[in-house]
Amino acid sequence: MLVENLRGGEGKTRMTKSQDDKIAFKVLTFLGEMYEQLAAFHRYLSWENAGTLPPVRKVQSDVVCRNYMSGLTVAIWLEAELGDDASLAWWLDVIRQEEGWLLDGRIYSDGQDGQDTIFEIPPLVVEDFHTVQQKAPVMLEELFKAGKQVLTKKLASIAS
């Protein structure tokens, strides 16, 4: 059994001695943490701000790991439908490349005029997965912070 006692006693998790199990646990923990960070922002947009912002029609989000022909990609995304055929999408891709791991974060606006990148974090290449675990949550929070400002302006213009 990989995890004998999740959050048992003092919040410690007992693992088997296998190096593969330890690596798998670190990767799955990272994916779970990214999902929880994304879910918190999803809740913020869906109902935590009820009455403080004009309503967001629909929010969808996910953390998806895909093994494309070009390589492994983890896509962390959230899309908010705003009305009047407008939406905002937050994306953070973690892509395995020969040089290391590429972290690429941006916010897209979709509307009647097509798709535009309205905010972009400069792409970052890091050497190891440990650094991905440190940098990705910070980049995702930076995207959410920038997106809140854009969202407030867009919702206000739609509401008026």
Number of C-alpha atoms within 10 A of each C-alpha: 8 15 12 11 13 12 11 10 8 6 9 10 13 14 16 12 9 10 10 10 15 14 11 13 15 15 15 12 13 19 18 13 14 18 17 13 14 23 17 12 18 20 12 13 20 17 13 13 13 12 8 9 15 16 17 18 12 14 18 13 18 15 19 13 15 11 11 8 6 9 11 15 19 17 19 22 21 21 20 21 18 22 16 10 10 18 22 24 21 23 22 24 22 22 21 21 15 9 10 15 21 19 23 20 24 24 24 18 21 18 16 8 9 8 14 12 12 14 16 17 15 11 12 16 18 16 14 12 16 12 12 19 17 11 14 21 17 11 19 23 14 15 20 20 12 16 20 14 10 16 21 13 12 18 18 11 9 12 13 5
